[in-house]
Amino acid sequence: MDKFVIRTKRVRINNQQTESPEINQDEPEFIQNQGSRSAPVQEPPPVDNTNISEQVIADPGLRPCISTIGFDSAEREKIRRAYLTKGPCQPQLVKFPTTDFSGRIRSFNYSWYKFKDFRKWLEYNESKDATFCLYCYLFNIEFGDNRYKHDAFVGQGFRNWKKRDRLEKHVGDHNSSHIKCMKACEDLLKRKQHVYIMIAGISTQAKTNYRIRLNATIECVRMLLMQALAFRGHDESESSNIQGNFLAVLKFLCKHNEEANRVSLKNAPENNILISPTIQKDVCNCASFLTTRAIIEDINDGFFSLLVDEARDSAIKE
């Protein structure tokens, strides 16, 4: 143990006793010097006080990566909305720069802006003579897979003018990275579909009805747990005569409680009945947690013991 423990000895300095580490000479050097090392001090990132409008750079060849813009997700969302409101960078030049491809002069075609699938996201940068994708620039860090990790439309830009089909290939199928980014941009512009707006739009009556349904489910689960009864039956369909104890107790409760009957079972929304096995297990887990916590608080620091008994079947096996 001496080689793993750093012993301390008392040293008298000005008639005061202090403790100093006693270094074992048999220890490796990196263990002896471990206590003297100090953790590197990390400086906080610089604060960017620029406005949202100043962070929106239209030129795709000059703007930084979207992950380096904004302090948090909320501010980055505002910046993305500003980019989408401004639209893609599509300069209308009198003559676009030309490039020699195997003895044939080619250049960017202005008509590509007008294509149905390209006009909302296709961007052009004159200095790099390359095209970019606005949708993928804004959301590629969330939806980009390995195939699109180094996509030319996000990084250096695409400028192979003899392969216009590469633009269609970039769009891909319904499950491509570009389509996911496009849907994310469309959802960002639809404020009424935002999750916070949807939650805030729920009426007070709907919240009250949900609470009544939830309380009815909790009371049924509590009763079955107290009596140590099984929850589910073999056949819980509407045509079954024996649907299980949980549904039987819930129907009995609704039959004798007009308020619960008004919002539960057949009168509840089809996607919010609160009778699924997953809901039952969640309520049971909550009851188990609260019961365990109550037992721990009741015992506190006292002593306790566990009594374990065996159970044998007809084959006399434990």
N, C-alpha and C positions, 0 to 999 in steps of 0.2 A: 504493500500500500504506500510505502514511503516514496516510491518513484512516481506515483500519480497524485500525491497530495503535497502542496506547498506549505510547509510548516512556518509558523511565525514565532519570533522571539522578541522579548521585551528589551527595549533600548532606553536608557535613561538620558534624557536631554534636558538640561537646565532643571534638574530635580523633578522632571515629569516623565512618567512612564508612557511610552508609545509602543505600538506594535509594528514591526517591519517584517516583510517576507523573508524567510530563510530559504535560499535557493539551493536545491539539491544539485551537486556537481555531476551526478550521474544522468541528469535529465538532458534531453536534446536541447540544442540551442534555441530552436523555434519555440519550445515550451517555456524556457527561461525568459525570453523576450516578449512572451505573449501579453503579460500584464502591462508592459510599457507602451504597447501600441494603442493608438487612439483612433477612433472611427473617423473616416473622412467627413468633413463638414460639407453638406450639400447646400449650395446656394439656391434660394427660391427662384423660379423662372421669372424672367422680366415681365413686368406688367405692360400690357398693350392697351393704351388708352385711345386708340383710333376708333372712329365711328364705323358702323356697319357699311355705310356707303363707300368709305375709303378702303375697306378690305375687299370689296367686290371689284376685281380687275377683269375687264371684259376680254382682254387679249389672252387667248389660251396658251400662248408661248411665254408669257411673263408671270402668270399667277402661280402661287405656291400650291403645295399639296393641301387638299381640304382638311387633312388630319392635323395640320399645323395652324389652322385658322380657328379663332374663337377659344374662349376659356373653358367652356363646357358644352354639353350637347344642346342645351337650350339656345345658346348664342349661335352655335353652328347651324342650328335649324333655321334661325333667322337669316343667316348668311346664305344658306341654300335657297331659301324662299326668295331672297333678293336676286340671286342669279337667275332663277326660273322666271321671275317677273320681268327681268331685263331681257331675257331671251338669249339665244346663241349668238356668238360673234360671227357675222357673215358679211365681211367687207365686199363691196361691189367695185372691183378694180376695172379699169379700162382694158388692161392687158395683164393677165396673170403670168408669173415667171414660168419659163419653159425649161424642160430637162430633156437631155438626149437619152433615149432608151433604145440601145442597139441600132443606132443610126436613124431613129425616128424621133422627131421632136414632139413632146407631149407636155400638157399642162393641166392644171385644175380646171374643171368645167363648171362654169357658173350655174348651168342648168341643174346641177346636182342639189343645189339649195332647194329647188322646187319639187323634188321628188317627195311623194307622199310619206314614205317611211324615213326620210332623211331630214326634212325641213325643220323639225323641232329640236334636233340634237346635233346636226352636223355643223362644225365650226372650222374656220380657216385662219391660219396665221401667216402673214405675208413674209415676215423675216425668216421663218423656218420653212416656208413654202410647204406646209403640211396641214392635214386636217385632224380634228380632234372630236371627241364625243362629250357633250355637256352632261348627259345623264350619267355616264360612267365616271366622269370626273367628280360628280357630287356624291355618288353612293357606291363607288367601286370598293371602298374599304370595308363596307358592310356586306356586300353581296358578291364581290369578286372571288371566284374560285382560282385554283392553281392555273387553269388554262388562261384566265384573263388577268393573272397577276402582273404580267409584264406586257400588257396589251399596248400596241402602238398608239391606239386612239386615246390613251390615258397618259402615256409617258412622253416619248420623243415625237409622236405624231406620225401619221400615215401619209406617204407621198409617192406611192407606186401608182402613177396615174394610168398605167396600161392595164391595171387589174381593178376595174370598177366593181367587179363582183365581190371584192374583198369588203366593200361596204355592206353588202347584203349578208355576207358571212358573219360580219361583226354583229349584226342584229340577231341572227341565230333563230332557234325555235322558241316555243312558248316558255321553255324553262331555262333559257340562257341567262347569263349574267346581265346582259344589256336589257332584256325585258324586265328582269327584277328591279334594276335601277330605274327604268322608265316608270314602272308601277309605283315605286317609292316616291318618285317626283310628282306623279299625278295625285297620290294620296296627300302629299305635303301641301299641295295647292288647294285641296278641298278641305277647308276649315271645318265644315259641318261634320265631316267624317273623322275628325280627330278624336282620339280615345277620351281625352279630358272633356271635350264638348259632349260626347255621347253620355258619359257618366253624369255630367252636370245636368243634362237634359232629361234624366229620369225623373218622373213626377214623384211627389211625396206619397201619393197613394200607392204607387208601385213599390216603393220602399217598404211601406207599412204592410202590404200584402206579402212581400217576401219574408219579412220578419215573422209574420204569423205562421207561414208554412214551415219556416225553419224551427220555430219553437215547437210546433206539433211533431216534427220529426225527432227533435231532441227529447221530448217527453216520452215518446214511444221507445226510443233507444234506452233511455234511463230505466224504464219499467222492465224491459227485457233483461238488461244487465243485472238489475237488482234480484230478479227471479232466476237468473242463470239459465235462460231459455234460448233456444236456437232462433236465429233471425229468419233465414230463408227457407223456402220450400223447394221441392223438386220441380214443380211446375207453377210458375208465377204469371202465366198468361191470363187474359181476361176470362177465358172460358173455363179455367180451372176452379174447382170447388175448394181446394186447399192451397192457397197461395203462400203460405208461410205465416209465422207469428207476427212479423213486422207489419206487413200489409193488413193483416186481420186487426191488429191493435189500432193502426192508423185509421182504418175504416170505421172502427168502433168509436174512436175519438171524434171523427168528423160527423158521425151520425148523431152524437150527443152534444156537439159544440157547433152552433150555427156559424160563428165567426170563422172557425177553421174550415168548415165545410164550404164556405163561400169562396175560398181561394186555394184549396188543396185538391189533389187528385184530378178528377176530370175538369174541374174549374180552374186549374192552374195552367200556365203556358206549357206547351209541349216540351220545351227545352229547359224548364225550370220547375220540375215537379218535386225534386229533392227526395227521391225514393230509390235512387240507383244504389247498387252495392258499394260503389266508391264513396258516396255520401255517408252511408251507414258506417263504413270503416273509419272515415274521418271523424265522425262524432264519437265512435268508440275509442279512438286514439286520444281524443281530447279528454274524455271521461277517465281514461287510464292515467293520463298525465296529471290531472287534477287530484285523483285519488292518491297517487303516489306522493305527490307534493304534500297533501294533507297528512299522510302517515308520517312523513319525514318531519314535518313541523310539530306533530304531536309527540314523537319520540324525542326530538331535540337531541341532546347529548347523552341521553340515557342508554342503558344496555338493553339489548334485545337478542332473541334467539329464534332460529328457524327450526320448525319441526317437519321433517320429511318422512313420509310413509310410503310403502310400496303398494302396488296394485297388481294383482295377478289375474290372468284370464283362465279359461277352462283348461288350457294346456299347462297350467301352473308355471307360467313364464311372467316375469316382471315386466 
